[in-house]
Amino acid sequence: MGTGERAGKPAKRQSGKPAGKSAGKSAGKSAGKSWAIGTVLRDRNAGLYLSGVVVSGFGTSAMWLVGGIWVKSLTGSDSLAALTVFMMWAPTLAGPLLGAVADRWRRRPLLVFCNLAMAALLPLLLVVDSESRIWILFAVLFVYGVSGVVQDAAEAALVATAIDKRLLGDFNGLRMTANEGMKLLAPLAGAGLYAAYGGGTVALLDTATFALAAALFALMRVREEKPAPDRTGGWWSRTAEGARVLRQSPVLRPLVLAGSLTMLLAGLNGAAIYAVVDKGLGHAPTYVGLLYALQGVGSIAVGLLAGPLMRRIPERLFAAGGIALFAAAVGLRALPYDAVVLASAVAVGIGLPCVLIVALTAVQRETPDAVLGRTAATANTLIYVPNAVSLALGAGLIAFVDITVLLPLTGVIGLLTAAGLAFYGGVPRVASAEA
């Protein structure tokens, strides 16, 4: 499930402090020097929203894993089991279109509606008890994915107006921490529930998390004006407005491009991980679980530190530094040493989220409210779709290219991406206005 859209009065974007050092001074007065996490958590809207992220993230992560196990147990097919993940992911391809939905409705009611709709839909999975009814599971998971894309767009826009602009970096970092924390805990809990009570129990758990998330979003105090009808241009022109915003912005364009390239490389890294464990280290495939756990720990840590760091150094350099750390870690994975590979897993977890946090924060800060849903959804599509494509591409490359060649090459491309981002990019609009 996603995270918010805009609500309340349009914020005065030009009056905010830049996210660099000068912003740190201003935010520090109200947030306790550079550590603003306490301020974020004390904010009613931020606290409710993050609680919703934790609750819904737990249910989503559990269902993500259990869907494949469920199909595998009923059909015995690995291909059909893998298709469950695709059904939840595929709607991301329609991000610009689904993001436009978020711009035509008040965001908080839309979030409440999406969560309640999923809470009503998931109990249908209780009837999935044979191979002939697997289609019901696939249909529900597809709607699950559609709802997630709409919610991601709505939440991004809602947060942009409900949260102080100076705290967006801290907030998005905390959201990353919450999501990664649930990814560590929820799959194990879901698998345990499935083994003990079956898939229907996990579906009911997810139903409860959707209902609770809807209640939490409903409690947010946000005043929203009804979006004005957009009569400029045709349907396709309005849908593509998000892409035009990204293309024309000297701040957003390099960040989204760097994020897209980084996630492309992350897919190659993910596709090679089993070869690293098997051919490189000589361990059983279960060793991969340890690497992913360490990567999750790194992501949780950087989520907590992202806000303070983004106030101390320029956001673009923070993102570029994260990409460089990720790239170096991927390249070093070609070395056949446990200590190096284990350290690289933590480094990947720390480095990879940096550009994602910065890109989302910049989209929320730089984009006009009326098109923020479309722009956020388009950015998500451009950033995350390459990851899925490169996972498939990497699976084929591994059969022909040794990891001692593929991983260092991936690392070099990542370092070039980091250098390009560090030396090319615009100044955030709020920063240029203050200057």
C-alpha positions in Angstrom: 0.0 0.0 0.0 1.1 3.5 -0.6 1.4 6.8 1.2 -0.4 10.0 0.9 -1.5 12.8 -1.2 -2.1 16.4 -0.7 -4.7 17.9 1.5 -5.4 21.3 3.1 -4.6 24.7 1.7 -2.0 24.9 -1.0 1.3 25.5 0.8 3.4 28.6 0.0 6.2 26.8 -1.7 8.3 29.9 -2.3 8.5 30.8 1.3 10.0 27.6 2.6 13.7 27.2 3.6 16.0 25.2 1.3 16.7 21.7 2.4 20.4 22.4 2.8 22.3 24.2 5.5 20.1 27.3 5.7 17.1 25.0 6.1 18.9 23.2 8.9 19.2 26.4 10.8 15.6 27.3 10.5 14.3 23.8 11.1 16.7 23.4 14.0 14.9 26.1 16.0 11.7 24.2 16.0 13.0 20.7 15.7 15.8 20.6 18.2 18.9 21.3 16.2 19.3 18.9 13.3 17.3 16.0 14.7 13.7 16.7 13.7 12.3 13.2 14.1 10.8 14.1 17.4 9.0 17.0 15.8 7.7 14.8 13.0 6.4 12.2 15.5 4.7 14.9 17.6 2.8 16.2 14.6 -0.7 14.8 14.7 -1.0 14.3 11.0 2.4 12.8 10.6 2.0 10.5 13.5 -1.4 9.2 12.2 0.0 8.8 8.7 3.1 6.9 9.8 0.9 4.7 12.0 -1.2 3.9 8.9 2.0 3.1 7.0 3.2 0.7 9.6 -0.2 -1.1 9.9 -0.9 -1.3 6.2 2.8 -2.2 5.4 2.6 -5.2 7.7 -0.5 -6.6 6.0 0.8 -5.9 2.5 4.2 -7.4 3.1 2.6 -10.5 4.6 0.2 -10.9 1.6 3.0 -10.3 -0.9 4.8 -13.4 0.3 1.8 -15.6 1.1 0.2 -15.0 -2.3 2.9 -16.9 -4.0 3.0 -19.7 -1.4 -0.7 -20.0 -1.6 -0.7 -20.5 -5.4 2.3 -22.8 -5.3 0.6 -25.1 -2.7 -2.6 -25.3 -4.7 -1.1 -25.7 -8.2 2.4 -26.9 -7.7 3.5 -24.3 -10.4 6.5 -22.1 -9.9 5.5 -19.9 -12.8 2.0 -19.3 -11.4 3.5 -18.5 -8.0 5.8 -15.9 -9.5 2.8 -14.4 -11.4 1.3 -13.3 -8.1 4.0 -10.8 -7.6 3.6 -9.6 -11.2 -0.2 -9.1 -10.7 0.5 -6.8 -7.7 3.3 -4.9 -9.5 1.8 -4.6 -13.0 -0.4 -1.6 -12.3 2.7 0.5 -11.7 3.0 0.6 -15.5 -0.2 2.7 -15.5 1.1 5.1 -12.9 0.5 8.3 -14.8 -3.1 7.3 -15.5 -3.8 6.1 -12.0 -2.1 9.2 -10.6 -4.5 11.4 -12.5 -7.3 9.8 -10.4 -5.6 11.1 -7.2 -5.6 14.7 -8.7 -9.4 14.6 -9.3 -10.4 13.8 -5.7 -9.8 15.1 -2.2 -6.8 13.0 -1.1 -7.8 12.0 2.4 -11.3 10.7 1.5 -9.7 8.9 -1.4 -7.3 7.1 0.9 -10.1 6.2 3.3 -12.1 4.9 0.4 -9.3 2.8 -1.1 -8.5 1.2 2.2 -12.1 0.4 3.0 -12.6 -1.0 -0.5 -9.7 -3.4 -0.1 -11.0 -4.4 3.4 -14.3 -5.3 1.7 -12.6 -7.1 -1.2 -10.0 -9.3 0.6 -12.5 -11.6 2.4 -13.3 -13.0 -1.1 -10.1 -14.9 -0.8 -11.7 -17.2 1.8 -13.3 -19.2 -1.0 -9.9 -19.9 -2.7 -9.5 -23.5 -1.7 -8.7 -25.2 -5.0 -6.8 -24.7 -8.3 -10.0 -23.8 -10.1 -10.5 -20.7 -7.9 -7.0 -19.4 -8.2 -8.3 -16.8 -10.7 -10.0 -15.1 -7.8 -6.7 -14.6 -6.0 -5.1 -13.2 -9.1 -8.0 -10.8 -9.6 -7.9 -9.5 -6.0 -4.1 -9.1 -6.2 -4.4 -7.1 -9.4 -6.9 -4.7 -7.8 -4.6 -4.7 -4.8 -1.9 -3.3 -7.0 -4.2 -0.7 -8.6 -5.2 0.5 -5.2 -1.6 0.7 -4.1 -0.6 2.9 -7.0 -3.5 5.3 -6.4 -2.7 5.4 -2.7 0.9 6.1 -3.3 0.0 9.1 -5.5 -2.6 10.4 -3.1 -0.4 10.0 -0.1 2.6 11.8 -1.7 0.3 14.8 -2.4 -1.4 14.7 1.0 1.8 14.7 2.9 3.2 17.6 0.8 0.5 19.9 2.2 -0.1 18.3 5.6 3.5 18.3 6.7 5.9 21.3 7.1 8.1 21.4 4.0 11.2 21.6 6.1 10.4 18.2 7.6 9.6 16.3 4.4 13.1 14.7 4.3 12.7 13.5 7.9 9.2 12.3 7.2 10.1 10.4 4.1 13.1 8.9 5.8 10.8 7.7 8.7 8.4 6.3 6.1 11.3 4.3 4.6 12.2 3.0 8.0 8.6 2.0 8.7 8.3 0.2 5.4 11.7 -1.6 5.7 10.9 -2.6 9.3 7.7 -4.3 8.2 9.5 -6.1 5.3 11.7 -7.7 7.9 8.9 -8.8 10.3 5.7 -9.3 8.3 6.8 -12.0 5.8 7.8 -14.3 8.6 4.6 -13.7 10.5 2.5 -14.2 7.3 4.4 -17.5 6.5 3.8 -18.7 10.0 0.1 -17.9 9.9 -0.3 -19.6 6.5 1.5 -22.7 7.7 -0.7 -22.9 10.8 -4.1 -21.7 9.6 -4.0 -21.3 5.8 -4.2 -18.3 3.4 -7.7 -17.2 4.5 -6.3 -16.2 7.9 -3.7 -14.0 6.3 -6.4 -12.4 4.1 -8.4 -11.6 7.2 -5.3 -10.1 8.9 -4.7 -7.9 5.8 -8.4 -7.0 5.9 -8.0 -5.8 9.5 -4.9 -3.7 8.6 -6.7 -2.0 5.7 -9.7 -1.1 8.0 -7.4 0.2 10.7 -5.4 2.2 8.2 -8.6 3.7 6.9 -9.6 4.8 10.4 -6.1 6.4 11.0 -6.3 8.3 7.7 -9.9 9.5 8.6 -8.5 11.0 11.9 -6.1 13.2 10.1 -7.0 16.9 10.4 -6.6 18.2 6.9 -8.7 20.8 5.1 -8.9 20.2 1.4 -10.6 22.2 -1.3 -12.4 20.3 -4.0 -10.1 20.0 -7.0 -11.1 22.3 -9.8 -12.1 20.6 -13.0 -9.2 20.6 -15.5 -10.5 21.5 -18.9 -7.2 22.3 -20.5 -6.3 19.9 -23.3 -7.6 16.5 -23.8 -7.6 13.4 -21.6 -4.2 12.2 -22.7 -2.7 15.7 -22.3 -3.9 15.9 -18.7 -2.6 12.4 -17.9 0.8 13.3 -19.4 1.1 16.5 -17.4 3.1 14.7 -14.7 5.7 13.7 -17.2 5.9 17.2 -18.5 6.5 18.6 -15.0 9.4 16.1 -14.5 10.9 16.8 -17.9 10.8 20.5 -17.6 12.1 20.8 -14.0 15.9 21.2 -13.7 15.7 19.8 -10.2 13.4 16.8 -10.7 14.7 15.6 -14.1 18.2 14.6 -13.0 17.0 13.1 -9.7 14.3 10.9 -11.4 16.8 9.9 -14.1 19.4 9.0 -11.5 16.8 7.1 -9.5 15.8 5.1 -12.6 19.3 4.2 -13.5 20.1 3.2 -9.9 17.0 0.9 -9.7 18.0 -0.6 -13.0 21.4 -1.5 -11.5 19.7 -2.7 -8.3 17.7 -5.2 -10.4 21.0 -6.6 -11.9 22.4 -6.8 -8.4 19.3 -8.6 -7.2 19.4 -11.1 -10.1 23.0 -11.9 -9.3 22.6 -12.4 -5.6 22.1 -16.2 -5.7 25.2 -16.5 -7.9 27.1 -14.5 -5.4 26.0 -16.9 -2.6 26.5 -20.1 -4.6 29.4 -19.6 -6.9 31.2 -16.8 -5.0 30.8 -17.9 -1.4 29.8 -21.6 -1.7 26.8 -21.3 0.6 23.3 -22.7 0.4 20.6 -20.4 -1.1 19.2 -19.7 2.4 22.2 -17.5 3.0 20.4 -15.0 0.8 17.9 -14.4 3.6 20.8 -13.1 5.8 21.9 -10.7 3.1 18.4 -9.3 2.7 18.0 -9.0 6.5 21.3 -7.0 6.7 20.2 -4.8 3.7 17.0 -4.1 5.6 18.9 -3.0 8.7 20.9 -0.6 6.6 17.7 0.9 5.0 16.1 1.3 8.5 19.2 3.2 9.7 19.4 5.5 6.7 15.7 6.3 7.0 16.3 7.6 10.5 19.3 9.7 9.5 18.1 11.0 6.1 16.4 14.2 7.3 19.3 15.5 9.4 21.8 14.6 6.7 19.7 16.3 4.0 19.8 19.5 6.1 23.6 19.4 6.5 24.6 18.7 2.9 22.9 19.5 -0.4 20.2 17.0 -1.2 21.6 16.2 -4.6 25.0 15.4 -3.1 23.3 13.2 -0.4 21.6 11.3 -3.2 24.8 11.0 -5.3 26.7 9.8 -2.2 24.2 7.1 -1.6 24.4 6.0 -5.2 28.2 5.9 -5.0 28.1 3.8 -1.8 25.6 1.4 -3.4 27.7 1.1 -6.5 30.9 0.4 -4.6 29.1 -2.2 -2.5 27.8 -4.0 -5.6 31.2 -4.0 -7.3 32.8 -5.5 -4.1 30.4 -8.4 -4.0 32.4 -10.0 -6.7 35.1 -10.8 -4.1 34.7 -14.3 -2.6 34.9 -13.2 1.0 32.0 -13.5 3.5 33.0 -10.4 5.4 33.0 -8.3 2.3 29.7 -9.6 1.0 28.0 -9.2 4.4 29.3 -5.6 4.7 28.2 -4.9 1.1 24.6 -6.0 2.1 24.5 -3.3 4.8 26.1 -0.7 2.4 23.5 -1.5 -0.3 20.8 -1.0 2.3 22.2 2.4 3.3 23.1 3.7 -0.1 20.1 2.6 -2.3 17.3 4.5 -0.5 19.1 7.8 -0.5 18.1 8.8 -4.1 14.6 7.4 -3.5 14.1 9.6 -0.4 15.5 12.7 -2.1 13.5 12.2 -5.3 10.2 11.8 -3.5 10.9 14.8 -1.2 11.8 17.0 -4.3 8.7 15.9 -6.1 6.6 16.9 -3.2 8.3 20.2 -2.8 8.7 21.3 -6.4 5.5 20.2 -8.0 2.3 22.3 -8.1 -0.4 20.9 -6.0 -2.9 20.4 -8.8 -0.7 17.9 -10.6 1.2 16.4 -7.7 -0.7 13.1 -7.8 0.1 12.5 -11.5 3.7 13.7 -11.1 4.4 11.5 -8.1 2.9 8.4 -9.8 4.8 9.1 -13.0 8.1 9.5 -11.0 7.3 6.1 -9.3 6.8 4.4 -12.6 10.0 5.8 -14.1 12.0 4.9 -11.1 10.6 1.4 -10.2 9.7 -0.2 -13.5 13.4 -0.4 -14.6 14.1 -2.5 -11.5 11.6 -5.2 -12.6 12.9 -5.1 -16.2 16.5 -5.5 -15.1 15.6 -8.4 -12.8 14.4 -10.3 -15.8 17.4 -9.1 -17.9 19.8 -10.0 -15.1 18.4 -13.5 -14.8 19.4 -14.0 -18.5 22.8 -12.3 -18.2 23.8 -14.5 -15.2 23.7 -17.5 -17.5 26.3 -16.0 -19.8 28.3 -13.4 -17.9 30.4 -14.2 -14.8 29.6 -12.2 -11.7 33.3 -11.2 -11.5 32.5 -9.2 -14.7 28.9 -8.3 -14.3 29.0 -6.9 -10.7 32.1 -4.7 -11.2 30.7 -3.3 -14.4 27.4 -2.6 -12.6 29.4 -0.8 -9.9 31.3 1.4 -12.5 28.0 2.4 -14.1 26.6 3.3 -10.7 29.6 5.4 -9.9 29.2 7.3 -13.2 25.6 7.8 -12.4 26.6 9.3 -9.0 29.1 11.6 -10.6 26.6 12.8 -13.2 24.0 13.6 -10.5 26.6 15.3 -8.3 27.8 17.7 -11.1 24.5 18.2 -12.9 21.2 19.4 -11.5 19.2 22.5 -10.7 18.8 24.4 -7.5 15.5 23.6 -5.6 12.9 26.2 -6.3 12.6 27.2 -2.6 16.3 27.6 -2.4 16.6 29.8 -5.5 13.7 31.9 -4.4 15.4 32.7 -1.0 18.7 33.4 -2.7 
